[in-house]
Amino acid sequence: MIKARITVTLKNGVLDPQGKAIEHALSGLGFGGVGAVRQGKVFDIELAESDKAKAEADLKAMCDKLLANTVIENYSVTLG
Amino acid sequence: MIKARITVTLKNGVLDPQGKAIEHALSGLGFGGVGAVRQGKVFDIELAESDKAKAEADLKAMCDKLLANTVIENYSVTLG
C-alpha cells in the first residue's frame, strides 16, 4: 500500500479572495507583518499499489481528471 | 521575509464526508485500488519576520486562534 499526499494550490496571478479574507482576519487578530496568504487543498490518499511509478502516474491522472482544475491550479504529488 | 506552509488535516477518527465523496468519485472514474481519501487545507503565508523561532511561534498561534479547529484538526507548520 502506498500513501500519497496531493497538494493543490492556486496558480500565481489567480485571485484568492479566501486567502485575502484570512490575511485581514489575521491582521485583525493582532498578527503584524502578515503578507500574502494563499489557500489550497491537500488530499491524503491510500493506494493499493506497490509500483511507485504506476502509483504516481495514477495520482497525476486523478489530479488532471478530478482533484485539480488545471486552468487555475497547480498540483504536486508526494509519495510517502 | 519568511515563507511558510501550514497544513491542516482532520484528526484520525473524525468523519470526512468530503474525502468519502472523492473516494467514490475516483472509483467511478475507473481508478481501482483507491483506499481512504482524507481532505485537508493548506495555507501559504508570507511573514515579514527574520527570526525563524519567532515566526514559527506566531504561525502556531495563528493556527490555534484562526486557521485550525484543534478539537478535530491537526496542523503542521513548515518554514521554507
Backbone of each chain as nested JSON, in Angstrom:
{
  "chains": [
    {"id": "A", "residues": [
      {"number": 1, "name": "MET", "atoms": {"N": [0.827, -1.204, 0.0], "CA": [0.0, 0.0, 0.0], "C": [0.865, 1.259, 0.0]}},
      {"number": 2, "name": "ILE", "atoms": {"N": [0.486, 2.206, -0.817], "CA": [1.228, 3.458, -0.887], "C": [0.36, 4.581, -0.341]}},
      {"number": 3, "name": "LYS", "atoms": {"N": [0.962, 5.405, 0.528], "CA": [0.261, 6.598, 0.99], "C": [0.818, 7.795, 0.241]}},
      {"number": 4, "name": "ALA", "atoms": {"N": [-0.045, 8.618, -0.276], "CA": [0.421, 9.765, -1.043], "C": [-0.282, 11.015, -0.558]}},
      {"number": 5, "name": "ARG", "atoms": {"N": [0.405, 12.132, -0.735], "CA": [-0.21, 13.428, -0.42], "C": [-0.211, 14.271, -1.693]}},
      {"number": 6, "name": "ILE", "atoms": {"N": [-1.386, 14.77, -2.054], "CA": [-1.515, 15.65, -3.207], "C": [-1.824, 17.048, -2.69]}},
      {"number": 7, "name": "THR", "atoms": {"N": [-1.045, 18.012, -3.121], "CA": [-1.28, 19.402, -2.713], "C": [-1.703, 20.206, -3.932]}},
      {"number": 8, "name": "VAL", "atoms": {"N": [-2.856, 20.847, -3.829], "CA": [-3.389, 21.643, -4.933], "C": [-3.387, 23.105, -4.509]}},
      {"number": 9, "name": "THR", "atoms": {"N": [-2.689, 23.939, -5.267], "CA": [-2.63, 25.366, -4.929], "C": [-3.026, 26.197, -6.138]}},
      {"number": 10, "name": "LEU", "atoms": {"N": [-3.512, 27.389, -5.884], "CA": [-3.858, 28.292, -6.975], "C": [-2.6, 28.756, -7.692]}},
      {"number": 11, "name": "LYS", "atoms": {"N": [-2.686, 28.903, -9.011], "CA": [-1.546, 29.43, -9.748], "C": [-1.308, 30.884, -9.386]}},
      {"number": 12, "name": "ASN", "atoms": {"N": [-0.051, 31.316, -9.563], "CA": [0.264, 32.722, -9.342], "C": [-0.586, 33.589, -10.253]}},
      {"number": 13, "name": "GLY", "atoms": {"N": [-1.072, 34.699, -9.709], "CA": [-1.855, 35.609, -10.538], "C": [-3.345, 35.346, -10.462]}},
      {"number": 14, "name": "VAL", "atoms": {"N": [-3.72, 34.158, -9.977], "CA": [-5.15, 33.873, -9.82], "C": [-5.615, 34.476, -8.496]}},
      {"number": 15, "name": "LEU", "atoms": {"N": [-6.679, 35.26, -8.559], "CA": [-7.201, 35.934, -7.371], "C": [-7.647, 34.918, -6.324]}},
      {"number": 16, "name": "ASP", "atoms": {"N": [-7.325, 35.182, -5.058], "CA": [-7.672, 34.257, -3.98], "C": [-8.398, 35.021, -2.863]}},
      {"number": 17, "name": "PRO", "atoms": {"N": [-9.695, 35.227, -3.026], "CA": [-10.452, 36.026, -2.041], "C": [-10.426, 35.4, -0.648]}},
      {"number": 18, "name": "GLN", "atoms": {"N": [-10.413, 34.07, -0.597], "CA": [-10.38, 33.385, 0.696], "C": [-9.064, 33.681, 1.422]}},
      {"number": 19, "name": "GLY", "atoms": {"N": [-7.966, 33.643, 0.657], "CA": [-6.664, 33.992, 1.227], "C": [-6.648, 35.43, 1.729]}},
      {"number": 20, "name": "LYS", "atoms": {"N": [-7.224, 36.327, 0.943], "CA": [-7.286, 37.746, 1.333], "C": [-8.062, 37.914, 2.633]}},
      {"number": 21, "name": "ALA", "atoms": {"N": [-9.177, 37.192, 2.743], "CA": [-10.005, 37.285, 3.947], "C": [-9.213, 36.815, 5.162]}},
      {"number": 22, "name": "ILE", "atoms": {"N": [-8.453, 35.728, 4.992], "CA": [-7.639, 35.206, 6.096], "C": [-6.577, 36.232, 6.486]}},
      {"number": 23, "name": "GLU", "atoms": {"N": [-5.953, 36.841, 5.455], "CA": [-4.951, 37.893, 5.68], "C": [-5.514, 38.986, 6.583]}},
      {"number": 24, "name": "HIS", "atoms": {"N": [-6.711, 39.47, 6.234], "CA": [-7.327, 40.536, 7.016], "C": [-7.709, 40.062, 8.409]}},
      {"number": 25, "name": "ALA", "atoms": {"N": [-8.202, 38.848, 8.505], "CA": [-8.592, 38.314, 9.806], "C": [-7.373, 38.205, 10.716]}},
      {"number": 26, "name": "LEU", "atoms": {"N": [-6.246, 37.762, 10.157], "CA": [-5.03, 37.638, 10.967], "C": [-4.558, 39.007, 11.449]}},
      {"number": 27, "name": "SER", "atoms": {"N": [-4.615, 39.996, 10.552], "CA": [-4.239, 41.357, 10.973], "C": [-5.166, 41.827, 12.079]}},
      {"number": 28, "name": "GLY", "atoms": {"N": [-6.448, 41.552, 11.905], "CA": [-7.43, 41.956, 12.904], "C": [-7.193, 41.303, 14.258]}},
      {"number": 29, "name": "LEU", "atoms": {"N": [-6.614, 40.112, 14.241], "CA": [-6.324, 39.4, 15.487], "C": [-5.03, 39.889, 16.127]}},
      {"number": 30, "name": "GLY", "atoms": {"N": [-4.345, 40.831, 15.45], "CA": [-3.148, 41.397, 16.045], "C": [-1.84, 40.812, 15.549]}},
      {"number": 31, "name": "PHE", "atoms": {"N": [-1.915, 39.939, 14.537], "CA": [-0.678, 39.41, 13.968], "C": [-0.138, 40.406, 12.94]}},
      {"number": 32, "name": "GLY", "atoms": {"N": [0.939, 41.082, 13.286], "CA": [1.523, 42.054, 12.365], "C": [2.41, 41.36, 11.352]}},
      {"number": 33, "name": "GLY", "atoms": {"N": [2.72, 42.062, 10.286], "CA": [3.697, 41.549, 9.32], "C": [3.247, 40.359, 8.518]}},
      {"number": 34, "name": "VAL", "atoms": {"N": [1.936, 40.154, 8.443], "CA": [1.444, 39.057, 7.606], "C": [1.316, 39.553, 6.176]}},
      {"number": 35, "name": "GLY", "atoms": {"N": [2.078, 38.966, 5.274], "CA": [1.998, 39.346, 3.86], "C": [0.935, 38.513, 3.169]}},
      {"number": 36, "name": "ALA", "atoms": {"N": [1.215, 38.113, 1.947], "CA": [0.233, 37.353, 1.171], "C": [-0.122, 36.045, 1.856]}},
      {"number": 37, "name": "VAL", "atoms": {"N": [-1.402, 35.713, 1.845], "CA": [-1.867, 34.394, 2.283], "C": [-2.597, 33.756, 1.105]}},
      {"number": 38, "name": "ARG", "atoms": {"N": [-2.238, 32.515, 0.772], "CA": [-2.923, 31.794, -0.307], "C": [-3.424, 30.479, 0.265]}},
      {"number": 39, "name": "GLN", "atoms": {"N": [-4.654, 30.142, -0.051], "CA": [-5.177, 28.879, 0.464], "C": [-5.232, 27.811, -0.616]}},
      {"number": 40, "name": "GLY", "atoms": {"N": [-4.93, 26.598, -0.23], "CA": [-5.015, 25.48, -1.159], "C": [-5.63, 24.272, -0.48]}},
      {"number": 41, "name": "LYS", "atoms": {"N": [-5.595, 23.155, -1.194], "CA": [-6.205, 21.936, -0.668], "C": [-5.163, 20.834, -0.606]}},
      {"number": 42, "name": "VAL", "atoms": {"N": [-5.387, 19.902, 0.302], "CA": [-4.485, 18.766, 0.385], "C": [-5.323, 17.483, 0.463]}},
      {"number": 43, "name": "PHE", "atoms": {"N": [-4.892, 16.455, -0.27], "CA": [-5.596, 15.176, -0.262], "C": [-4.615, 14.09, 0.165]}},
      {"number": 44, "name": "ASP", "atoms": {"N": [-4.967, 13.347, 1.205], "CA": [-4.165, 12.191, 1.609], "C": [-4.851, 10.948, 1.084]}},
      {"number": 45, "name": "ILE", "atoms": {"N": [-4.168, 10.248, 0.208], "CA": [-4.787, 9.12, -0.489], "C": [-4.0, 7.843, -0.242]}},
      {"number": 46, "name": "GLU", "atoms": {"N": [-4.722, 6.767, 0.058], "CA": [-4.092, 5.455, 0.166], "C": [-4.379, 4.664, -1.094]}},
      {"number": 47, "name": "LEU", "atoms": {"N": [-3.335, 4.108, -1.667], "CA": [-3.493, 3.352, -2.908], "C": [-3.041, 1.908, -2.697]}},
      {"number": 48, "name": "ALA", "atoms": {"N": [-3.856, 0.957, -3.129], "CA": [-3.474, -0.453, -3.055], "C": [-2.616, -0.78, -4.273]}},
      {"number": 49, "name": "GLU", "atoms": {"N": [-1.385, -0.354, -4.23], "CA": [-0.482, -0.449, -5.379], "C": [0.912, -0.552, -4.81]}},
      {"number": 50, "name": "SER", "atoms": {"N": [1.771, -1.371, -5.403], "CA": [3.129, -1.452, -4.855], "C": [4.14, -0.784, -5.779]}},
      {"number": 51, "name": "ASP", "atoms": {"N": [3.764, -0.594, -7.032], "CA": [4.671, 0.014, -8.001], "C": [4.585, 1.543, -7.892]}},
      {"number": 52, "name": "LYS", "atoms": {"N": [5.673, 2.159, -7.426], "CA": [5.639, 3.604, -7.172], "C": [5.413, 4.421, -8.437]}},
      {"number": 53, "name": "ALA", "atoms": {"N": [6.042, 3.984, -9.533], "CA": [5.91, 4.742, -10.784], "C": [4.457, 4.709, -11.266]}},
      {"number": 54, "name": "LYS", "atoms": {"N": [3.857, 3.515, -11.178], "CA": [2.452, 3.366, -11.584], "C": [1.551, 4.209, -10.675]}},
      {"number": 55, "name": "ALA", "atoms": {"N": [1.839, 4.18, -9.371], "CA": [1.043, 4.954, -8.419], "C": [1.121, 6.438, -8.746]}},
      {"number": 56, "name": "GLU", "atoms": {"N": [2.331, 6.908, -9.036], "CA": [2.496, 8.329, -9.311], "C": [1.74, 8.724, -10.588]}},
      {"number": 57, "name": "ALA", "atoms": {"N": [1.815, 7.876, -11.594], "CA": [1.086, 8.159, -12.837], "C": [-0.417, 8.208, -12.576]}},
      {"number": 58, "name": "ASP", "atoms": {"N": [-0.912, 7.252, -11.775], "CA": [-2.339, 7.223, -11.418], "C": [-2.745, 8.493, -10.685]}},
      {"number": 59, "name": "LEU", "atoms": {"N": [-1.92, 8.899, -9.721], "CA": [-2.254, 10.074, -8.912], "C": [-2.296, 11.329, -9.775]}},
      {"number": 60, "name": "LYS", "atoms": {"N": [-1.36, 11.416, -10.736], "CA": [-1.379, 12.583, -11.623], "C": [-2.637, 12.584, -12.493]}},
      {"number": 61, "name": "ALA", "atoms": {"N": [-3.029, 11.395, -12.94], "CA": [-4.256, 11.306, -13.731], "C": [-5.469, 11.723, -12.896]}},
      {"number": 62, "name": "MET", "atoms": {"N": [-5.473, 11.327, -11.602], "CA": [-6.576, 11.724, -10.707], "C": [-6.649, 13.244, -10.583]}},
      {"number": 63, "name": "CYS", "atoms": {"N": [-5.479, 13.867, -10.475], "CA": [-5.448, 15.334, -10.362], "C": [-6.009, 15.956, -11.625]}},
      {"number": 64, "name": "ASP", "atoms": {"N": [-5.55, 15.457, -12.781], "CA": [-5.983, 16.058, -14.042], "C": [-7.482, 15.888, -14.252]}},
      {"number": 65, "name": "LYS", "atoms": {"N": [-8.007, 14.723, -13.832], "CA": [-9.415, 14.439, -14.116], "C": [-10.377, 14.957, -13.069]}},
      {"number": 66, "name": "LEU", "atoms": {"N": [-9.952, 14.989, -11.796], "CA": [-10.916, 15.309, -10.744], "C": [-10.439, 16.309, -9.697]}},
      {"number": 67, "name": "LEU", "atoms": {"N": [-9.212, 16.108, -9.203], "CA": [-8.84, 16.818, -7.971], "C": [-8.41, 18.264, -8.187]}},
      {"number": 68, "name": "ALA", "atoms": {"N": [-7.888, 18.572, -9.369], "CA": [-7.423, 19.939, -9.606], "C": [-8.056, 20.5, -10.863]}},
      {"number": 69, "name": "ASN", "atoms": {"N": [-8.274, 21.796, -10.853], "CA": [-8.695, 22.499, -12.057], "C": [-7.428, 23.102, -12.663]}},
      {"number": 70, "name": "THR", "atoms": {"N": [-6.869, 22.408, -13.647], "CA": [-5.525, 22.777, -14.112], "C": [-5.488, 24.108, -14.864]}},
      {"number": 71, "name": "VAL", "atoms": {"N": [-6.652, 24.686, -15.124], "CA": [-6.655, 26.023, -15.722], "C": [-6.139, 27.046, -14.696]}},
      {"number": 72, "name": "ILE", "atoms": {"N": [-6.559, 26.874, -13.447], "CA": [-6.183, 27.873, -12.432], "C": [-5.371, 27.291, -11.273]}},
      {"number": 73, "name": "GLU", "atoms": {"N": [-5.169, 25.967, -11.272], "CA": [-4.49, 25.371, -10.119], "C": [-3.268, 24.532, -10.516]}},
      {"number": 74, "name": "ASN", "atoms": {"N": [-2.268, 24.551, -9.669], "CA": [-1.128, 23.644, -9.777], "C": [-1.315, 22.503, -8.788]}},
      {"number": 75, "name": "TYR", "atoms": {"N": [-0.711, 21.358, -9.083], "CA": [-0.726, 20.298, -8.081], "C": [0.65, 19.679, -7.947]}},
      {"number": 76, "name": "SER", "atoms": {"N": [0.904, 19.115, -6.762], "CA": [2.126, 18.349, -6.596], "C": [1.786, 17.056, -5.87]}},
      {"number": 77, "name": "VAL", "atoms": {"N": [2.487, 15.997, -6.264], "CA": [2.244, 14.667, -5.704], "C": [3.475, 14.241, -4.918]}},
      {"number": 78, "name": "THR", "atoms": {"N": [3.268, 13.837, -3.665], "CA": [4.382, 13.338, -2.85], "C": [4.031, 11.934, -2.385]}},
      {"number": 79, "name": "LEU", "atoms": {"N": [4.883, 10.992, -2.687], "CA": [4.676, 9.635, -2.168], "C": [5.391, 9.519, -0.834]}},
      {"number": 80, "name": "GLY", "atoms": {"N": [4.72, 8.918, 0.14], "CA": [5.365, 8.846, 1.469], "C": [5.196, 7.494, 2.115]}}
    ]},
    {"id": "B", "residues": [
      {"number": 1, "name": "MET", "atoms": {"N": [12.073, 38.208, 4.881], "CA": [10.729, 37.634, 4.74], "C": [10.787, 36.109, 4.802]}},
      {"number": 2, "name": "ILE", "atoms": {"N": [9.848, 35.538, 5.526], "CA": [9.788, 34.082, 5.652], "C": [8.527, 33.562, 4.971]}},
      {"number": 3, "name": "LYS", "atoms": {"N": [8.699, 32.528, 4.159], "CA": [7.534, 31.875, 3.565], "C": [7.265, 30.603, 4.334]}},
      {"number": 4, "name": "ALA", "atoms": {"N": [6.032, 30.388, 4.703], "CA": [5.7, 29.198, 5.479], "C": [4.502, 28.499, 4.869]}},
      {"number": 5, "name": "ARG", "atoms": {"N": [4.443, 27.214, 5.08], "CA": [3.268, 26.444, 4.661], "C": [2.659, 25.774, 5.879]}},
      {"number": 6, "name": "ILE", "atoms": {"N": [1.367, 26.017, 6.07], "CA": [0.637, 25.379, 7.166], "C": [-0.307, 24.345, 6.563]}},
      {"number": 7, "name": "THR", "atoms": {"N": [-0.228, 23.132, 7.05], "CA": [-1.123, 22.075, 6.562], "C": [-2.061, 21.678, 7.685]}},
      {"number": 8, "name": "VAL", "atoms": {"N": [-3.354, 21.75, 7.419], "CA": [-4.372, 21.412, 8.412], "C": [-5.112, 20.172, 7.94]}},
      {"number": 9, "name": "THR", "atoms": {"N": [-5.067, 19.121, 8.739], "CA": [-5.746, 17.882, 8.36], "C": [-6.677, 17.433, 9.483]}},
      {"number": 10, "name": "LEU", "atoms": {"N": [-7.687, 16.684, 9.116], "CA": [-8.6, 16.152, 10.13], "C": [-7.884, 15.111, 10.983]}},
      {"number": 11, "name": "LYS", "atoms": {"N": [-8.198, 15.076, 12.271], "CA": [-7.634, 14.048, 13.137], "C": [-8.17, 12.678, 12.749]}},
      {"number": 12, "name": "ASN", "atoms": {"N": [-7.385, 11.649, 13.068], "CA": [-7.849, 10.291, 12.841], "C": [-9.144, 10.057, 13.608]}},
      {"number": 13, "name": "GLY", "atoms": {"N": [-10.075, 9.372, 12.968], "CA": [-11.317, 9.06, 13.648], "C": [-12.402, 10.088, 13.4]}},
      {"number": 14, "name": "VAL", "atoms": {"N": [-12.021, 11.266, 12.917], "CA": [-13.04, 12.266, 12.599], "C": [-13.585, 11.967, 11.203]}},
      {"number": 15, "name": "LEU", "atoms": {"N": [-14.9, 11.891, 11.101], "CA": [-15.541, 11.555, 9.833], "C": [-15.233, 12.621, 8.778]}},
      {"number": 16, "name": "ASP", "atoms": {"N": [-14.95, 12.176, 7.555], "CA": [-14.608, 13.104, 6.474], "C": [-15.482, 12.806, 5.251]}},
      {"number": 17, "name": "PRO", "atoms": {"N": [-16.703, 13.352, 5.237], "CA": [-17.632, 13.045, 4.15], "C": [-17.104, 13.504, 2.788]}},
      {"number": 18, "name": "GLN", "atoms": {"N": [-16.364, 14.623, 2.789], "CA": [-15.818, 15.126, 1.53], "C": [-14.787, 14.13, 0.971]}},
      {"number": 19, "name": "GLY", "atoms": {"N": [-13.954, 13.613, 1.858], "CA": [-12.979, 12.6, 1.441], "C": [-13.676, 11.358, 0.901]}},
      {"number": 20, "name": "LYS", "atoms": {"N": [-14.744, 10.942, 1.58], "CA": [-15.515, 9.766, 1.14], "C": [-16.088, 9.992, -0.261]}},
      {"number": 21, "name": "ALA", "atoms": {"N": [-16.612, 11.203, -0.478], "CA": [-17.195, 11.524, -1.778], "C": [-16.134, 11.449, -2.868]}},
      {"number": 22, "name": "ILE", "atoms": {"N": [-14.935, 11.947, -2.565], "CA": [-13.838, 11.899, -3.539], "C": [-13.458, 10.456, -3.829]}},
      {"number": 23, "name": "GLU", "atoms": {"N": [-13.399, 9.648, -2.755], "CA": [-13.099, 8.22, -2.886], "C": [-14.044, 7.566, -3.901]}},
      {"number": 24, "name": "HIS", "atoms": {"N": [-15.346, 7.819, -3.716], "CA": [-16.333, 7.213, -4.605], "C": [-16.232, 7.768, -6.015]}},
      {"number": 25, "name": "ALA", "atoms": {"N": [-15.959, 9.07, -6.119], "CA": [-15.841, 9.671, -7.44], "C": [-14.653, 9.074, -8.185]}},
      {"number": 26, "name": "LEU", "atoms": {"N": [-13.549, 8.837, -7.468], "CA": [-12.359, 8.262, -8.121], "C": [-12.645, 6.837, -8.579]}},
      {"number": 27, "name": "SER", "atoms": {"N": [-13.339, 6.073, -7.737], "CA": [-13.708, 4.718, -8.154], "C": [-14.6, 4.781, -9.384]}},
      {"number": 28, "name": "GLY", "atoms": {"N": [-15.538, 5.721, -9.375], "CA": [-16.446, 5.873, -10.508], "C": [-15.724, 6.244, -11.792]}},
      {"number": 29, "name": "LEU", "atoms": {"N": [-14.599, 6.923, -11.659], "CA": [-13.817, 7.309, -12.835], "C": [-12.919, 6.173, -13.324]}},
      {"number": 30, "name": "GLY", "atoms": {"N": [-12.945, 5.053, -12.605], "CA": [-12.188, 3.899, -13.068], "C": [-10.845, 3.711, -12.373]}},
      {"number": 31, "name": "PHE", "atoms": {"N": [-10.559, 4.517, -11.346], "CA": [-9.315, 4.308, -10.618], "C": [-9.535, 3.225, -9.571]}},
      {"number": 32, "name": "GLY", "atoms": {"N": [-8.954, 2.051, -9.805], "CA": [-9.118, 0.954, -8.849], "C": [-8.125, 1.1, -7.711]}},
      {"number": 33, "name": "GLY", "atoms": {"N": [-8.393, 0.39, -6.634], "CA": [-7.426, 0.33, -5.548], "C": [-7.26, 1.601, -4.749]}},
      {"number": 34, "name": "VAL", "atoms": {"N": [-8.26, 2.493, -4.836], "CA": [-8.18, 3.703, -4.022], "C": [-8.734, 3.399, -2.642]}},
      {"number": 35, "name": "GLY", "atoms": {"N": [-7.896, 3.525, -1.628], "CA": [-8.33, 3.305, -0.252], "C": [-8.868, 4.597, 0.317]}},
      {"number": 36, "name": "ALA", "atoms": {"N": [-8.565, 4.827, 1.569], "CA": [-9.067, 6.025, 2.24], "C": [-8.561, 7.302, 1.571]}},
      {"number": 37, "name": "VAL", "atoms": {"N": [-9.464, 8.272, 1.434], "CA": [-9.08, 9.614, 0.991], "C": [-9.492, 10.59, 2.096]}},
      {"number": 38, "name": "ARG", "atoms": {"N": [-8.577, 11.446, 2.502], "CA": [-8.884, 12.461, 3.516], "C": [-8.518, 13.814, 2.935]}},
      {"number": 39, "name": "GLN", "atoms": {"N": [-9.409, 14.781, 3.095], "CA": [-9.099, 16.102, 2.559], "C": [-8.702, 17.061, 3.668]}},
      {"number": 40, "name": "GLY", "atoms": {"N": [-7.753, 17.914, 3.384], "CA": [-7.328, 18.946, 4.322], "C": [-7.113, 20.263, 3.62]}},
      {"number": 41, "name": "LYS", "atoms": {"N": [-6.547, 21.203, 4.365], "CA": [-6.324, 22.537, 3.823], "C": [-4.859, 22.903, 3.927]}},
      {"number": 42, "name": "VAL", "atoms": {"N": [-4.426, 23.762, 3.032], "CA": [-3.056, 24.235, 3.11], "C": [-3.06, 25.76, 2.983]}},
      {"number": 43, "name": "PHE", "atoms": {"N": [-2.229, 26.412, 3.796], "CA": [-2.119, 27.872, 3.753], "C": [-0.667, 28.246, 3.492]}},
      {"number": 44, "name": "ASP", "atoms": {"N": [-0.437, 29.018, 2.432], "CA": [0.903, 29.544, 2.178], "C": [0.934, 30.982, 2.659]}},
      {"number": 45, "name": "ILE", "atoms": {"N": [1.777, 31.234, 3.639], "CA": [1.782, 32.536, 4.301], "C": [3.159, 33.179, 4.206]}},
      {"number": 46, "name": "GLU", "atoms": {"N": [3.179, 34.457, 3.835], "CA": [4.42, 35.226, 3.86], "C": [4.444, 36.09, 5.106]}},
      {"number": 47, "name": "LEU", "atoms": {"N": [5.543, 36.018, 5.837], "CA": [5.664, 36.784, 7.073], "C": [6.834, 37.75, 6.971]}},
      {"number": 48, "name": "ALA", "atoms": {"N": [6.628, 39.013, 7.336], "CA": [7.711, 39.992, 7.374], "C": [8.44, 39.846, 8.693]}},
      {"number": 49, "name": "GLU", "atoms": {"N": [9.242, 38.818, 8.782], "CA": [9.894, 38.448, 10.047], "C": [11.19, 37.75, 9.658]}},
      {"number": 50, "name": "SER", "atoms": {"N": [12.261, 38.012, 10.377], "CA": [13.511, 37.339, 10.006], "C": [13.902, 36.273, 11.031]}},
      {"number": 51, "name": "ASP", "atoms": {"N": [13.31, 36.361, 12.217], "CA": [13.619, 35.393, 13.268], "C": [12.74, 34.154, 13.094]}},
      {"number": 52, "name": "LYS", "atoms": {"N": [13.387, 33.023, 12.743], "CA": [12.611, 31.818, 12.428], "C": [11.822, 31.295, 13.631]}},
      {"number": 53, "name": "ALA", "atoms": {"N": [12.428, 31.355, 14.806], "CA": [11.757, 30.841, 16.007], "C": [10.499, 31.668, 16.307]}},
      {"number": 54, "name": "LYS", "atoms": {"N": [10.65, 32.997, 16.17], "CA": [9.52, 33.894, 16.41], "C": [8.425, 33.632, 15.367]}},
      {"number": 55, "name": "ALA", "atoms": {"N": [8.843, 33.459, 14.114], "CA": [7.88, 33.203, 13.044], "C": [7.103, 31.921, 13.327]}},
      {"number": 56, "name": "GLU", "atoms": {"N": [7.828, 30.88, 13.744], "CA": [7.161, 29.605, 13.99], "C": [6.162, 29.72, 15.14]}},
      {"number": 57, "name": "ALA", "atoms": {"N": [6.551, 30.436, 16.184], "CA": [5.637, 30.634, 17.316], "C": [4.391, 31.4, 16.864]}},
      {"number": 58, "name": "ASP", "atoms": {"N": [4.6, 32.445, 16.049], "CA": [3.472, 33.22, 15.518], "C": [2.542, 32.337, 14.693]}},
      {"number": 59, "name": "LEU", "atoms": {"N": [3.132, 31.514, 13.834], "CA": [2.324, 30.674, 12.949], "C": [1.497, 29.675, 13.751]}},
      {"number": 60, "name": "LYS", "atoms": {"N": [2.104, 29.129, 14.803], "CA": [1.355, 28.193, 15.644], "C": [0.201, 28.902, 16.348]}},
      {"number": 61, "name": "ALA", "atoms": {"N": [0.453, 30.128, 16.785], "CA": [-0.62, 30.901, 17.427], "C": [-1.744, 31.167, 16.421]}},
      {"number": 62, "name": "MET", "atoms": {"N": [-1.365, 31.46, 15.159], "CA": [-2.388, 31.685, 14.123], "C": [-3.25, 30.444, 13.931]}},
      {"number": 63, "name": "CYS", "atoms": {"N": [-2.614, 29.275, 13.944], "CA": [-3.361, 28.023, 13.79], "C": [-4.326, 27.846, 14.945]}},
      {"number": 64, "name": "ASP", "atoms": {"N": [-3.823, 28.066, 16.163], "CA": [-4.658, 27.849, 17.34], "C": [-5.847, 28.803, 17.37]}},
      {"number": 65, "name": "LYS", "atoms": {"N": [-5.604, 30.054, 16.908], "CA": [-6.648, 31.061, 17.024], "C": [-7.606, 31.098, 15.848]}},
      {"number": 66, "name": "LEU", "atoms": {"N": [-7.112, 30.798, 14.644], "CA": [-7.951, 31.018, 13.47], "C": [-7.964, 29.869, 12.456]}},
      {"number": 67, "name": "LEU", "atoms": {"N": [-6.767, 29.36, 12.134], "CA": [-6.685, 28.524, 10.93], "C": [-7.144, 27.081, 11.139]}},
      {"number": 68, "name": "ALA", "atoms": {"N": [-7.007, 26.593, 12.354], "CA": [-7.39, 25.201, 12.593], "C": [-8.382, 25.114, 13.746]}},
      {"number": 69, "name": "ASN", "atoms": {"N": [-9.262, 24.158, 13.659], "CA": [-10.145, 23.823, 14.774], "C": [-9.473, 22.661, 15.507]}},
      {"number": 70, "name": "THR", "atoms": {"N": [-8.765, 22.985, 16.583], "CA": [-7.91, 21.955, 17.201], "C": [-8.692, 20.848, 17.905]}},
      {"number": 71, "name": "VAL", "atoms": {"N": [-10.002, 20.995, 17.985], "CA": [-10.803, 19.892, 18.527], "C": [-10.809, 18.718, 17.544]}},
      {"number": 72, "name": "ILE", "atoms": {"N": [-10.904, 19.052, 16.257], "CA": [-11.0, 17.969, 15.255], "C": [-9.859, 17.973, 14.235]}},
      {"number": 73, "name": "GLU", "atoms": {"N": [-8.987, 18.966, 14.315], "CA": [-7.949, 19.056, 13.274], "C": [-6.539, 19.12, 13.859]}},
      {"number": 74, "name": "ASN", "atoms": {"N": [-5.598, 18.53, 13.133], "CA": [-4.171, 18.696, 13.416], "C": [-3.589, 19.718, 12.459]}},
      {"number": 75, "name": "TYR", "atoms": {"N": [-2.512, 20.363, 12.87], "CA": [-1.829, 21.226, 11.912], "C": [-0.332, 20.998, 11.978]}},
      {"number": 76, "name": "SER", "atoms": {"N": [0.341, 21.288, 10.863], "CA": [1.8, 21.257, 10.874], "C": [2.301, 22.508, 10.171]}},
      {"number": 77, "name": "VAL", "atoms": {"N": [3.399, 23.038, 10.686], "CA": [3.976, 24.268, 10.15], "C": [5.334, 23.934, 9.538]}},
      {"number": 78, "name": "THR", "atoms": {"N": [5.539, 24.326, 8.293], "CA": [6.84, 24.131, 7.644], "C": [7.366, 25.478, 7.193]}},
      {"number": 79, "name": "LEU", "atoms": {"N": [8.539, 25.842, 7.629], "CA": [9.161, 27.077, 7.142], "C": [9.987, 26.734, 5.904]}},
      {"number": 80, "name": "GLY", "atoms": {"N": [9.872, 27.587, 4.899], "CA": [10.592, 27.243, 3.661], "C": [11.373, 28.427, 3.127]}}
    ]}
  ]
}
